[in-house]
Amino acid sequence: MLIKILIVVAVIIVVLVVIVALQSKEYRVARSTTMSAPPLAVFAQVNDFHKWKPWNPWGKIDPAMKQAYEGAPAGTGAVYTWVGNKEVGEGRMAIVESRPSDLIRIKMEFFKPFAGISTAEFTFKPEGKQTAVTWSMSGDKNFMAKAIHLFMNMDKMIGGQFEKGLAEMKSIVEAAPKQ
């Protein structure tokens, strides 16, 4: 009887390992919205980490989060670091590519609660007098991350925060005086 139980447990473990191994090694979460503002106005909100505070959804999760800025004041070379509670964690973001009114690419390094590196991108596409803005994050998953993602849905976890941040940013750029 013990041997049968051990065989069943071994089969379950092998099946779980195969399921985890077959998961995609990459993830991507993206949300988009349209804002009644020119691309340059929306771009300016993202290109300067100092302007993130009013719309950064993680800042609202932990209002006591410690934040610091390094490097360039905005654009390529600008760096933002944070240390927050267990929901926000600790990490560093650096703008690695900044093309006005088109694209901002950010290298994200997470230290806590899990170490990892991801890429965030903001794209800005003019649509008449509006701008379509897409906020995405992508990265690679190692075996352990694949196993965790079986139980934690990155799209639901991060996507909701992206939606909140984009909605806040939209209210800011649409309320700004028109130039």
Protein Blocks (a to p, Z undefined) as FASTA:
>chain_A
ZZmmmmmmmmmmmmmmmmmmmpcfbdcddddddddddfklmmmmmmpmklmmmmmmklmm
mmmbccddehjfehehiacdddddfknopaddddfbdcehkbccdddddfbfbdcddddd
dddddehjaccddddddddddfklmmmmmmmcfklmmmmmmmmmmmmmmmmmmmpccZZ
